[in-house]
């Protein structure tokens, strides 16, 4: 939740760094992958979008949100 609170308080780059650190520790965390996916789309970071999407889809393929 620390990364999300940083993003909400307009410290987006610091929040993204927190999420990236969490993702490097646990690449199966769907919440972290979702946050990174959304921010990658906003930043047009096409190199990482599919990696984050794959994690979300593999962890919960029935979710209609994806």
mmCIF file as Biopython writes it, N, C-alpha, C and O atoms, coordinates in Angstrom:
data_model
#
loop_
_atom_site.group_PDB
_atom_site.id
_atom_site.type_symbol
_atom_site.label_atom_id
_atom_site.label_alt_id
_atom_site.label_comp_id
_atom_site.label_asym_id
_atom_site.label_entity_id
_atom_site.label_seq_id
_atom_site.pdbx_PDB_ins_code
_atom_site.Cartn_x
_atom_site.Cartn_y
_atom_site.Cartn_z
_atom_site.occupancy
_atom_site.B_iso_or_equiv
_atom_site.auth_seq_id
_atom_site.auth_asym_id
_atom_site.pdbx_PDB_model_num
ATOM 1   N N  . UNK A ? 1  ? 0.817   -1.202  0.000   1.0 0.0 1  A 1 
ATOM 2   C CA . UNK A ? 1  ? 0.000   0.000   0.000   1.0 0.0 1  A 1 
ATOM 3   C C  . UNK A ? 1  ? 0.861   1.265   0.000   1.0 0.0 1  A 1 
ATOM 4   O O  . UNK A ? 1  ? 0.375   2.345   -0.336  1.0 0.0 1  A 1 
ATOM 5   N N  . UNK A ? 2  ? 2.130   1.135   0.374   1.0 0.0 2  A 1 
ATOM 6   C CA . UNK A ? 2  ? 3.008   2.302   0.397   1.0 0.0 2  A 1 
ATOM 7   C C  . UNK A ? 2  ? 3.185   2.872   -1.011  1.0 0.0 2  A 1 
ATOM 8   O O  . UNK A ? 2  ? 3.120   4.087   -1.201  1.0 0.0 2  A 1 
ATOM 9   N N  . UNK A ? 3  ? 3.407   2.012   -1.981  1.0 0.0 3  A 1 
ATOM 10  C CA . UNK A ? 3  ? 3.566   2.468   -3.358  1.0 0.0 3  A 1 
ATOM 11  C C  . UNK A ? 3  ? 2.323   3.162   -3.866  1.0 0.0 3  A 1 
ATOM 12  O O  . UNK A ? 3  ? 2.422   4.183   -4.546  1.0 0.0 3  A 1 
ATOM 13  N N  . UNK A ? 4  ? 1.161   2.633   -3.552  1.0 0.0 4  A 1 
ATOM 14  C CA . UNK A ? 4  ? -0.108  3.229   -3.981  1.0 0.0 4  A 1 
ATOM 15  C C  . UNK A ? 4  ? -0.304  4.594   -3.328  1.0 0.0 4  A 1 
ATOM 16  O O  . UNK A ? 4  ? -0.773  5.529   -3.977  1.0 0.0 4  A 1 
ATOM 17  N N  . UNK A ? 5  ? 0.051   4.714   -2.054  1.0 0.0 5  A 1 
ATOM 18  C CA . UNK A ? 5  ? -0.107  6.008   -1.388  1.0 0.0 5  A 1 
ATOM 19  C C  . UNK A ? 5  ? 0.843   7.049   -1.982  1.0 0.0 5  A 1 
ATOM 20  O O  . UNK A ? 5  ? 0.498   8.229   -2.056  1.0 0.0 5  A 1 
ATOM 21  N N  . UNK A ? 6  ? 2.027   6.624   -2.402  1.0 0.0 6  A 1 
ATOM 22  C CA . UNK A ? 6  ? 2.943   7.561   -3.056  1.0 0.0 6  A 1 
ATOM 23  C C  . UNK A ? 6  ? 2.368   8.031   -4.395  1.0 0.0 6  A 1 
ATOM 24  O O  . UNK A ? 6  ? 2.421   9.219   -4.713  1.0 0.0 6  A 1 
ATOM 25  N N  . UNK A ? 7  ? 1.830   7.116   -5.162  1.0 0.0 7  A 1 
ATOM 26  C CA . UNK A ? 7  ? 1.234   7.481   -6.448  1.0 0.0 7  A 1 
ATOM 27  C C  . UNK A ? 7  ? 0.052   8.420   -6.237  1.0 0.0 7  A 1 
ATOM 28  O O  . UNK A ? 7  ? -0.106  9.402   -6.962  1.0 0.0 7  A 1 
ATOM 29  N N  . UNK A ? 8  ? -0.773  8.117   -5.247  1.0 0.0 8  A 1 
ATOM 30  C CA . UNK A ? 8  ? -1.939  8.963   -4.969  1.0 0.0 8  A 1 
ATOM 31  C C  . UNK A ? 8  ? -1.545  10.361  -4.507  1.0 0.0 8  A 1 
ATOM 32  O O  . UNK A ? 8  ? -2.287  11.322  -4.714  1.0 0.0 8  A 1 
ATOM 33  N N  . UNK A ? 9  ? -0.374  10.473  -3.881  1.0 0.0 9  A 1 
ATOM 34  C CA . UNK A ? 9  ? 0.074   11.782  -3.395  1.0 0.0 9  A 1 
ATOM 35  C C  . UNK A ? 9  ? 0.952   12.504  -4.422  1.0 0.0 9  A 1 
ATOM 36  O O  . UNK A ? 9  ? 1.726   13.395  -4.073  1.0 0.0 9  A 1 
ATOM 37  N N  . UNK A ? 10 ? 0.822   12.109  -5.684  1.0 0.0 10 A 1 
ATOM 38  C CA . UNK A ? 10 ? 1.514   12.743  -6.808  1.0 0.0 10 A 1 
ATOM 39  C C  . UNK A ? 10 ? 3.028   12.498  -6.820  1.0 0.0 10 A 1 
ATOM 40  O O  . UNK A ? 10 ? 3.776   13.263  -7.428  1.0 0.0 10 A 1 
ATOM 41  N N  . UNK A ? 11 ? 3.472   11.439  -6.155  1.0 0.0 11 A 1 
ATOM 42  C CA . UNK A ? 11 ? 4.874   11.045  -6.198  1.0 0.0 11 A 1 
ATOM 43  C C  . UNK A ? 11 ? 4.971   9.754   -7.006  1.0 0.0 11 A 1 
ATOM 44  O O  . UNK A ? 11 ? 5.444   8.724   -6.525  1.0 0.0 11 A 1 
ATOM 45  N N  . UNK A ? 12 ? 4.509   9.847   -8.243  1.0 0.0 12 A 1 
ATOM 46  C CA . UNK A ? 12 ? 4.359   8.681   -9.106  1.0 0.0 12 A 1 
ATOM 47  C C  . UNK A ? 12 ? 5.665   7.914   -9.295  1.0 0.0 12 A 1 
ATOM 48  O O  . UNK A ? 12 ? 5.669   6.688   -9.185  1.0 0.0 12 A 1 
ATOM 49  N N  . UNK A ? 13 ? 6.762   8.592   -9.574  1.0 0.0 13 A 1 
ATOM 50  C CA . UNK A ? 13 ? 8.015   7.878   -9.850  1.0 0.0 13 A 1 
ATOM 51  C C  . UNK A ? 13 ? 8.495   7.109   -8.617  1.0 0.0 13 A 1 
ATOM 52  O O  . UNK A ? 13 ? 9.010   5.998   -8.747  1.0 0.0 13 A 1 
ATOM 53  N N  . UNK A ? 14 ? 8.334   7.681   -7.433  1.0 0.0 14 A 1 
ATOM 54  C CA . UNK A ? 14 ? 8.715   6.973   -6.210  1.0 0.0 14 A 1 
ATOM 55  C C  . UNK A ? 14 ? 7.804   5.768   -5.985  1.0 0.0 14 A 1 
ATOM 56  O O  . UNK A ? 14 ? 8.271   4.705   -5.576  1.0 0.0 14 A 1 
ATOM 57  N N  . UNK A ? 15 ? 6.523   5.927   -6.246  1.0 0.0 15 A 1 
ATOM 58  C CA . UNK A ? 15 ? 5.576   4.825   -6.093  1.0 0.0 15 A 1 
ATOM 59  C C  . UNK A ? 15 ? 5.865   3.688   -7.048  1.0 0.0 15 A 1 
ATOM 60  O O  . UNK A ? 15 ? 5.788   2.517   -6.677  1.0 0.0 15 A 1 
ATOM 61  N N  . UNK A ? 16 ? 6.197   4.034   -8.273  1.0 0.0 16 A 1 
ATOM 62  C CA . UNK A ? 16 ? 6.512   3.009   -9.268  1.0 0.0 16 A 1 
ATOM 63  C C  . UNK A ? 16 ? 7.773   2.254   -8.864  1.0 0.0 16 A 1 
ATOM 64  O O  . UNK A ? 16 ? 7.853   1.041   -9.053  1.0 0.0 16 A 1 
ATOM 65  N N  . UNK A ? 17 ? 8.746   2.949   -8.319  1.0 0.0 17 A 1 
ATOM 66  C CA . UNK A ? 17 ? 9.971   2.280   -7.851  1.0 0.0 17 A 1 
ATOM 67  C C  . UNK A ? 17 ? 9.659   1.279   -6.749  1.0 0.0 17 A 1 
ATOM 68  O O  . UNK A ? 17 ? 10.246  0.197   -6.705  1.0 0.0 17 A 1 
ATOM 69  N N  . UNK A ? 18 ? 8.740   1.632   -5.861  1.0 0.0 18 A 1 
ATOM 70  C CA . UNK A ? 18 ? 8.339   0.709   -4.789  1.0 0.0 18 A 1 
ATOM 71  C C  . UNK A ? 18 ? 7.699   -0.537  -5.399  1.0 0.0 18 A 1 
ATOM 72  O O  . UNK A ? 18 ? 8.024   -1.660  -5.014  1.0 0.0 18 A 1 
ATOM 73  N N  . UNK A ? 19 ? 6.790   -0.335  -6.349  1.0 0.0 19 A 1 
ATOM 74  C CA . UNK A ? 19 ? 6.141   -1.479  -7.001  1.0 0.0 19 A 1 
ATOM 75  C C  . UNK A ? 19 ? 7.135   -2.324  -7.782  1.0 0.0 19 A 1 
ATOM 76  O O  . UNK A ? 19 ? 7.042   -3.552  -7.777  1.0 0.0 19 A 1 
ATOM 77  N N  . UNK A ? 20 ? 8.081   -1.685  -8.451  1.0 0.0 20 A 1 
ATOM 78  C CA . UNK A ? 20 ? 9.088   -2.443  -9.191  1.0 0.0 20 A 1 
ATOM 79  C C  . UNK A ? 20 ? 9.946   -3.287  -8.252  1.0 0.0 20 A 1 
ATOM 80  O O  . UNK A ? 20 ? 10.300  -4.417  -8.586  1.0 0.0 20 A 1 
ATOM 81  N N  . UNK A ? 21 ? 10.279  -2.753  -7.094  1.0 0.0 21 A 1 
ATOM 82  C CA . UNK A ? 21 ? 11.048  -3.522  -6.104  1.0 0.0 21 A 1 
ATOM 83  C C  . UNK A ? 21 ? 10.231  -4.720  -5.620  1.0 0.0 21 A 1 
ATOM 84  O O  . UNK A ? 21 ? 10.748  -5.831  -5.510  1.0 0.0 21 A 1 
ATOM 85  N N  . UNK A ? 22 ? 8.964   -4.483  -5.334  1.0 0.0 22 A 1 
ATOM 86  C CA . UNK A ? 22 ? 8.086   -5.582  -4.902  1.0 0.0 22 A 1 
ATOM 87  C C  . UNK A ? 22 ? 7.970   -6.637  -5.996  1.0 0.0 22 A 1 
ATOM 88  O O  . UNK A ? 22 ? 7.970   -7.834  -5.706  1.0 0.0 22 A 1 
ATOM 89  N N  . UNK A ? 23 ? 7.870   -6.203  -7.249  1.0 0.0 23 A 1 
ATOM 90  C CA . UNK A ? 23 ? 7.743   -7.129  -8.366  1.0 0.0 23 A 1 
ATOM 91  C C  . UNK A ? 23 ? 9.014   -7.950  -8.534  1.0 0.0 23 A 1 
ATOM 92  O O  . UNK A ? 23 ? 8.949   -9.126  -8.892  1.0 0.0 23 A 1 
ATOM 93  N N  . UNK A ? 24 ? 10.167  -7.342  -8.280  1.0 0.0 24 A 1 
ATOM 94  C CA . UNK A ? 24 ? 11.420  -8.092  -8.391  1.0 0.0 24 A 1 
ATOM 95  C C  . UNK A ? 24 ? 11.522  -9.163  -7.311  1.0 0.0 24 A 1 
ATOM 96  O O  . UNK A ? 24 ? 12.188  -10.180 -7.506  1.0 0.0 24 A 1 
ATOM 97  N N  . UNK A ? 25 ? 10.874  -8.943  -6.187  1.0 0.0 25 A 1 
ATOM 98  C CA . UNK A ? 25 ? 10.877  -9.914  -5.090  1.0 0.0 25 A 1 
ATOM 99  C C  . UNK A ? 25 ? 9.877   -11.030 -5.358  1.0 0.0 25 A 1 
ATOM 100 O O  . UNK A ? 25 ? 10.176  -12.203 -5.130  1.0 0.0 25 A 1 
ATOM 101 N N  . UNK A ? 26 ? 8.679   -10.667 -5.845  1.0 0.0 26 A 1 
ATOM 102 C CA . UNK A ? 26 ? 7.609   -11.643 -6.073  1.0 0.0 26 A 1 
ATOM 103 C C  . UNK A ? 26 ? 6.921   -11.349 -7.396  1.0 0.0 26 A 1 
ATOM 104 O O  . UNK A ? 26 ? 6.018   -10.514 -7.458  1.0 0.0 26 A 1 
ATOM 105 N N  . UNK A ? 27 ? 7.339   -12.025 -8.441  1.0 0.0 27 A 1 
ATOM 106 C CA . UNK A ? 27 ? 6.791   -11.782 -9.769  1.0 0.0 27 A 1 
ATOM 107 C C  . UNK A ? 27 ? 5.393   -12.375 -9.971  1.0 0.0 27 A 1 
ATOM 108 O O  . UNK A ? 27 ? 4.824   -12.250 -11.056 1.0 0.0 27 A 1 
ATOM 109 N N  . UNK A ? 28 ? 4.839   -13.011 -8.952  1.0 0.0 28 A 1 
ATOM 110 C CA . UNK A ? 28 ? 3.497   -13.574 -9.076  1.0 0.0 28 A 1 
ATOM 111 C C  . UNK A ? 28 ? 2.447   -12.732 -8.351  1.0 0.0 28 A 1 
ATOM 112 O O  . UNK A ? 28 ? 1.279   -13.119 -8.310  1.0 0.0 28 A 1 
ATOM 113 N N  . UNK A ? 29 ? 2.828   -11.607 -7.787  1.0 0.0 29 A 1 
ATOM 114 C CA . UNK A ? 29 ? 1.894   -10.767 -7.044  1.0 0.0 29 A 1 
ATOM 115 C C  . UNK A ? 29 ? 1.011   -10.012 -8.035  1.0 0.0 29 A 1 
ATOM 116 O O  . UNK A ? 29 ? 1.468   -9.104  -8.729  1.0 0.0 29 A 1 
ATOM 117 N N  . UNK A ? 30 ? -0.240  -10.399 -8.088  1.0 0.0 30 A 1 
ATOM 118 C CA . UNK A ? 30 ? -1.161  -9.846  -9.079  1.0 0.0 30 A 1 
ATOM 119 C C  . UNK A ? 30 ? -1.453  -8.370  -8.812  1.0 0.0 30 A 1 
ATOM 120 O O  . UNK A ? 30 ? -1.617  -7.604  -9.762  1.0 0.0 30 A 1 
ATOM 121 N N  . UNK A ? 31 ? -1.521  -7.959  -7.574  1.0 0.0 31 A 1 
ATOM 122 C CA . UNK A ? 31 ? -1.801  -6.558  -7.257  1.0 0.0 31 A 1 
ATOM 123 C C  . UNK A ? 31 ? -0.666  -5.658  -7.747  1.0 0.0 31 A 1 
ATOM 124 O O  . UNK A ? 31 ? -0.914  -4.606  -8.336  1.0 0.0 31 A 1 
ATOM 125 N N  . UNK A ? 32 ? 0.561   -6.070  -7.504  1.0 0.0 32 A 1 
ATOM 126 C CA . UNK A ? 32 ? 1.728   -5.305  -7.930  1.0 0.0 32 A 1 
ATOM 127 C C  . UNK A ? 32 ? 1.795   -5.272  -9.457  1.0 0.0 32 A 1 
ATOM 128 O O  . UNK A ? 32 ? 2.051   -4.223  -10.048 1.0 0.0 32 A 1 
ATOM 129 N N  . UNK A ? 33 ? 1.568   -6.411  -10.087 1.0 0.0 33 A 1 
ATOM 130 C CA . UNK A ? 33 ? 1.586   -6.463  -11.555 1.0 0.0 33 A 1 
ATOM 131 C C  . UNK A ? 33 ? 0.516   -5.545  -12.137 1.0 0.0 33 A 1 
ATOM 132 O O  . UNK A ? 33 ? 0.755   -4.881  -13.146 1.0 0.0 33 A 1 
ATOM 133 N N  . UNK A ? 34 ? -0.650  -5.501  -11.516 1.0 0.0 34 A 1 
ATOM 134 C CA . UNK A ? 34 ? -1.730  -4.639  -12.000 1.0 0.0 34 A 1 
ATOM 135 C C  . UNK A ? 34 ? -1.328  -3.164  -11.922 1.0 0.0 34 A 1 
ATOM 136 O O  . UNK A ? 34 ? -1.526  -2.408  -12.873 1.0 0.0 34 A 1 
ATOM 137 N N  . UNK A ? 35 ? -0.766  -2.766  -10.787 1.0 0.0 35 A 1 
ATOM 138 C CA . UNK A ? 35 ? -0.339  -1.371  -10.633 1.0 0.0 35 A 1 
ATOM 139 C C  . UNK A ? 35 ? 0.734   -1.008  -11.658 1.0 0.0 35 A 1 
ATOM 140 O O  . UNK A ? 35 ? 0.691   0.067   -12.257 1.0 0.0 35 A 1 
ATOM 141 N N  . UNK A ? 36 ? 1.685   -1.900  -11.851 1.0 0.0 36 A 1 
ATOM 142 C CA . UNK A ? 36 ? 2.744   -1.641  -12.829 1.0 0.0 36 A 1 
ATOM 143 C C  . UNK A ? 36 ? 2.190   -1.627  -14.255 1.0 0.0 36 A 1 
ATOM 144 O O  . UNK A ? 36 ? 2.632   -0.836  -15.088 1.0 0.0 36 A 1 
ATOM 145 N N  . UNK A ? 37 ? 1.229   -2.495  -14.530 1.0 0.0 37 A 1 
ATOM 146 C CA . UNK A ? 37 ? 0.595   -2.532  -15.847 1.0 0.0 37 A 1 
ATOM 147 C C  . UNK A ? 37 ? -0.099  -1.205  -16.145 1.0 0.0 37 A 1 
ATOM 148 O O  . UNK A ? 37 ? 0.112   -0.615  -17.205 1.0 0.0 37 A 1 
ATOM 149 N N  . UNK A ? 38 ? -0.917  -0.741  -15.221 1.0 0.0 38 A 1 
ATOM 150 C CA . UNK A ? 38 ? -1.652  0.516   -15.405 1.0 0.0 38 A 1 
ATOM 151 C C  . UNK A ? 38 ? -0.685  1.671   -15.629 1.0 0.0 38 A 1 
ATOM 152 O O  . UNK A ? 38 ? -0.888  2.497   -16.518 1.0 0.0 38 A 1 
ATOM 153 N N  . UNK A ? 39 ? 0.357   1.722   -14.823 1.0 0.0 39 A 1 
ATOM 154 C CA . UNK A ? 39 ? 1.315   2.817   -14.965 1.0 0.0 39 A 1 
ATOM 155 C C  . UNK A ? 39 ? 2.147   2.690   -16.233 1.0 0.0 39 A 1 
ATOM 156 O O  . UNK A ? 39 ? 2.535   3.702   -16.817 1.0 0.0 39 A 1 
ATOM 157 N N  . UNK A ? 40 ? 2.428   1.462   -16.668 1.0 0.0 40 A 1 
ATOM 158 C CA . UNK A ? 40 ? 3.160   1.266   -17.920 1.0 0.0 40 A 1 
ATOM 159 C C  . UNK A ? 40 ? 2.318   1.741   -19.104 1.0 0.0 40 A 1 
ATOM 160 O O  . UNK A ? 40 ? 2.844   2.322   -20.053 1.0 0.0 40 A 1 
ATOM 161 N N  . UNK A ? 41 ? 1.019   1.495   -19.045 1.0 0.0 41 A 1 
ATOM 162 C CA . UNK A ? 41 ? 0.123   1.966   -20.104 1.0 0.0 41 A 1 
ATOM 163 C C  . UNK A ? 41 ? 0.110   3.498   -20.120 1.0 0.0 41 A 1 
ATOM 164 O O  . UNK A ? 41 ? 0.192   4.107   -21.186 1.0 0.0 41 A 1 
ATOM 165 N N  . UNK A ? 42 ? 0.011   4.109   -18.960 1.0 0.0 42 A 1 
ATOM 166 C CA . UNK A ? 42 ? -0.010  5.573   -18.880 1.0 0.0 42 A 1 
ATOM 167 C C  . UNK A ? 42 ? 1.291   6.182   -19.396 1.0 0.0 42 A 1 
ATOM 168 O O  . UNK A ? 42 ? 1.283   7.239   -20.027 1.0 0.0 42 A 1 
ATOM 169 N N  . UNK A ? 43 ? 2.400   5.511   -19.124 1.0 0.0 43 A 1 
ATOM 170 C CA . UNK A ? 43 ? 3.719   6.020   -19.550 1.0 0.0 43 A 1 
ATOM 171 C C  . UNK A ? 43 ? 4.096   5.561   -20.954 1.0 0.0 43 A 1 
ATOM 172 O O  . UNK A ? 43 ? 5.131   5.964   -21.485 1.0 0.0 43 A 1 
ATOM 173 N N  . UNK A ? 44 ? 3.265   4.726   -21.549 1.0 0.0 44 A 1 
ATOM 174 C CA . UNK A ? 44 ? 3.546   4.127   -22.862 1.0 0.0 44 A 1 
ATOM 175 C C  . UNK A ? 44 ? 4.852   3.340   -22.837 1.0 0.0 44 A 1 
ATOM 176 O O  . UNK A ? 44 ? 5.662   3.413   -23.760 1.0 0.0 44 A 1 
ATOM 177 N N  . UNK A ? 45 ? 5.030   2.592   -21.761 1.0 0.0 45 A 1 
ATOM 178 C CA . UNK A ? 45 ? 6.214   1.748   -21.565 1.0 0.0 45 A 1 
ATOM 179 C C  . UNK A ? 45 ? 5.915   0.373   -22.170 1.0 0.0 45 A 1 
ATOM 180 O O  . UNK A ? 45 ? 5.648   -0.591  -21.453 1.0 0.0 45 A 1 
ATOM 181 N N  . UNK A ? 46 ? 5.964   0.305   -23.485 1.0 0.0 46 A 1 
ATOM 182 C CA . UNK A ? 46 ? 5.540   -0.883  -24.212 1.0 0.0 46 A 1 
ATOM 183 C C  . UNK A ? 46 ? 6.424   -2.099  -23.950 1.0 0.0 46 A 1 
ATOM 184 O O  . UNK A ? 46 ? 5.995   -3.232  -24.169 1.0 0.0 46 A 1 
ATOM 185 N N  . UNK A ? 47 ? 7.640   -1.878  -23.490 1.0 0.0 47 A 1 
ATOM 186 C CA . UNK A ? 47 ? 8.546   -2.995  -23.232 1.0 0.0 47 A 1 
ATOM 187 C C  . UNK A ? 47 ? 8.069   -3.877  -22.072 1.0 0.0 47 A 1 
ATOM 188 O O  . UNK A ? 47 ? 8.365   -5.072  -22.044 1.0 0.0 47 A 1 
ATOM 189 N N  . UNK A ? 48 ? 7.350   -3.309  -21.133 1.0 0.0 48 A 1 
ATOM 190 C CA . UNK A ? 48 ? 6.958   -4.056  -19.937 1.0 0.0 48 A 1 
ATOM 191 C C  . UNK A ? 48 ? 5.472   -4.391  -19.842 1.0 0.0 48 A 1 
ATOM 192 O O  . UNK A ? 48 ? 5.080   -5.208  -19.008 1.0 0.0 48 A 1 
ATOM 193 N N  . UNK A ? 49 ? 4.656   -3.787  -20.666 1.0 0.0 49 A 1 
ATOM 194 C CA . UNK A ? 49 ? 3.206   -3.991  -20.569 1.0 0.0 49 A 1 
ATOM 195 C C  . UNK A ? 49 ? 2.841   -5.471  -20.636 1.0 0.0 49 A 1 
ATOM 196 O O  . UNK A ? 49 ? 2.073   -5.955  -19.805 1.0 0.0 49 A 1 
ATOM 197 N N  . UNK A ? 50 ? 3.378   -6.188  -21.607 1.0 0.0 50 A 1 
ATOM 198 C CA . UNK A ? 50 ? 3.019   -7.601  -21.767 1.0 0.0 50 A 1 
ATOM 199 C C  . UNK A ? 50 ? 3.499   -8.458  -20.604 1.0 0.0 50 A 1 
ATOM 200 O O  . UNK A ? 50 ? 2.821   -9.412  -20.220 1.0 0.0 50 A 1 
ATOM 201 N N  . UNK A ? 51 ? 4.644   -8.136  -20.046 1.0 0.0 51 A 1 
ATOM 202 C CA . UNK A ? 51 ? 5.133   -8.898  -18.893 1.0 0.0 51 A 1 
ATOM 203 C C  . UNK A ? 51 ? 4.154   -8.790  -17.729 1.0 0.0 51 A 1 
ATOM 204 O O  . UNK A ? 51 ? 3.819   -9.796  -17.103 1.0 0.0 51 A 1 
ATOM 205 N N  . UNK A ? 52 ? 3.698   -7.590  -17.441 1.0 0.0 52 A 1 
ATOM 206 C CA . UNK A ? 52 ? 2.758   -7.390  -16.335 1.0 0.0 52 A 1 
ATOM 207 C C  . UNK A ? 52 ? 1.400   -8.017  -16.645 1.0 0.0 52 A 1 
ATOM 208 O O  . UNK A ? 52 ? 0.775   -8.617  -15.771 1.0 0.0 52 A 1 
ATOM 209 N N  . UNK A ? 53 ? 0.947   -7.879  -17.883 1.0 0.0 53 A 1 
ATOM 210 C CA . UNK A ? 53 ? -0.325  -8.477  -18.274 1.0 0.0 53 A 1 
ATOM 211 C C  . UNK A ? 53 ? -0.276  -9.995  -18.145 1.0 0.0 53 A 1 
ATOM 212 O O  . UNK A ? 53 ? -1.225  -10.611 -17.660 1.0 0.0 53 A 1 
ATOM 213 N N  . UNK A ? 54 ? 0.823   -10.594 -18.575 1.0 0.0 54 A 1 
ATOM 214 C CA . UNK A ? 54 ? 0.959   -12.055 -18.475 1.0 0.0 54 A 1 
ATOM 215 C C  . UNK A ? 54 ? 0.841   -12.531 -17.040 1.0 0.0 54 A 1 
ATOM 216 O O  . UNK A ? 54 ? 0.212   -13.558 -16.787 1.0 0.0 54 A 1 
ATOM 217 N N  . UNK A ? 55 ? 1.428   -11.814 -16.099 1.0 0.0 55 A 1 
ATOM 218 C CA . UNK A ? 55 ? 1.328   -12.190 -14.686 1.0 0.0 55 A 1 
ATOM 219 C C  . UNK A ? 55 ? -0.125  -12.123 -14.238 1.0 0.0 55 A 1 
ATOM 220 O O  . UNK A ? 55 ? -0.618  -13.040 -13.581 1.0 0.0 55 A 1 
ATOM 221 N N  . UNK A ? 56 ? -0.807  -11.050 -14.587 1.0 0.0 56 A 1 
ATOM 222 C CA . UNK A ? 56 ? -2.211  -10.909 -14.178 1.0 0.0 56 A 1 
ATOM 223 C C  . UNK A ? 56 ? -3.057  -12.028 -14.773 1.0 0.0 56 A 1 
ATOM 224 O O  . UNK A ? 56 ? -3.869  -12.638 -14.077 1.0 0.0 56 A 1 
ATOM 225 N N  . UNK A ? 57 ? -2.866  -12.292 -16.047 1.0 0.0 57 A 1 
ATOM 226 C CA . UNK A ? 57 ? -3.684  -13.309 -16.718 1.0 0.0 57 A 1 
ATOM 227 C C  . UNK A ? 57 ? -3.375  -14.714 -16.203 1.0 0.0 57 A 1 
ATOM 228 O O  . UNK A ? 57 ? -4.291  -15.519 -16.036 1.0 0.0 57 A 1 
ATOM 229 N N  . UNK A ? 58 ? -2.116  -15.018 -15.951 1.0 0.0 58 A 1 
ATOM 230 C CA . UNK A ? 58 ? -1.752  -16.346 -15.443 1.0 0.0 58 A 1 
ATOM 231 C C  . UNK A ? 58 ? -2.299  -16.580 -14.043 1.0 0.0 58 A 1 
ATOM 232 O O  . UNK A ? 58 ? -2.694  -17.699 -13.715 1.0 0.0 58 A 1 
ATOM 233 N N  . UNK A ? 59 ? -2.328  -15.557 -13.223 1.0 0.0 59 A 1 
ATOM 234 C CA . UNK A ? 59 ? -2.792  -15.710 -11.849 1.0 0.0 59 A 1 
ATOM 235 C C  . UNK A ? 59 ? -4.319  -15.781 -11.746 1.0 0.0 59 A 1 
ATOM 236 O O  . UNK A ? 59 ? -4.854  -16.429 -10.846 1.0 0.0 59 A 1 
ATOM 237 N N  . UNK A ? 60 ? -5.012  -15.118 -12.664 1.0 0.0 60 A 1 
ATOM 238 C CA . UNK A ? 60 ? -6.468  -15.073 -12.586 1.0 0.0 60 A 1 
ATOM 239 C C  . UNK A ? 60 ? -7.068  -14.959 -13.990 1.0 0.0 60 A 1 
ATOM 240 O O  . UNK A ? 60 ? -7.588  -13.905 -14.355 1.0 0.0 60 A 1 
ATOM 241 N N  . UNK A ? 61 ? -7.000  -16.034 -14.778 1.0 0.0 61 A 1 
ATOM 242 C CA . UNK A ? 61 ? -7.441  -15.963 -16.181 1.0 0.0 61 A 1 
ATOM 243 C C  . UNK A ? 61 ? -8.948  -15.751 -16.362 1.0 0.0 61 A 1 
ATOM 244 O O  . UNK A ? 61 ? -9.381  -15.344 -17.441 1.0 0.0 61 A 1 
ATOM 245 N N  . UNK A ? 62 ? -9.740  -16.015 -15.348 1.0 0.0 62 A 1 
ATOM 246 C CA . UNK A ? 62 ? -11.197 -15.864 -15.461 1.0 0.0 62 A 1 
ATOM 247 C C  . UNK A ? 62 ? -11.679 -14.447 -15.164 1.0 0.0 62 A 1 
ATOM 248 O O  . UNK A ? 62 ? -12.855 -14.143 -15.361 1.0 0.0 62 A 1 
ATOM 249 N N  . UNK A ? 63 ? -10.792 -13.582 -14.696 1.0 0.0 63 A 1 
ATOM 250 C CA . UNK A ? 63 ? -11.187 -12.244 -14.313 1.0 0.0 63 A 1 
ATOM 251 C C  . UNK A ? 63 ? -11.542 -11.432 -15.558 1.0 0.0 63 A 1 
ATOM 252 O O  . UNK A ? 63 ? -10.733 -11.326 -16.480 1.0 0.0 63 A 1 
ATOM 253 N N  . UNK A ? 64 ? -12.708 -10.877 -15.589 1.0 0.0 64 A 1 
ATOM 254 C CA . UNK A ? 64 ? -13.186 -10.111 -16.745 1.0 0.0 64 A 1 
ATOM 255 C C  . UNK A ? 64 ? -12.486 -8.757  -16.868 1.0 0.0 64 A 1 
ATOM 256 O O  . UNK A ? 64 ? -12.516 -8.135  -17.930 1.0 0.0 64 A 1 
ATOM 257 N N  . UNK A ? 65 ? -11.866 -8.307  -15.796 1.0 0.0 65 A 1 
ATOM 258 C CA . UNK A ? 65 ? -11.199 -6.998  -15.799 1.0 0.0 65 A 1 
ATOM 259 C C  . UNK A ? 65 ? -10.040 -6.969  -16.788 1.0 0.0 65 A 1 
ATOM 260 O O  . UNK A ? 65 ? -9.707  -5.904  -17.308 1.0 0.0 65 A 1 
ATOM 261 N N  . UNK A ? 66 ? -9.417  -8.122  -17.062 1.0 0.0 66 A 1 
ATOM 262 C CA . UNK A ? 66 ? -8.254  -8.170  -17.936 1.0 0.0 66 A 1 
ATOM 263 C C  . UNK A ? 66 ? -8.670  -8.392  -19.350 1.0 0.0 66 A 1 
ATOM 264 O O  . UNK A ? 66 ? -7.821  -8.462  -20.239 1.0 0.0 66 A 1 
#
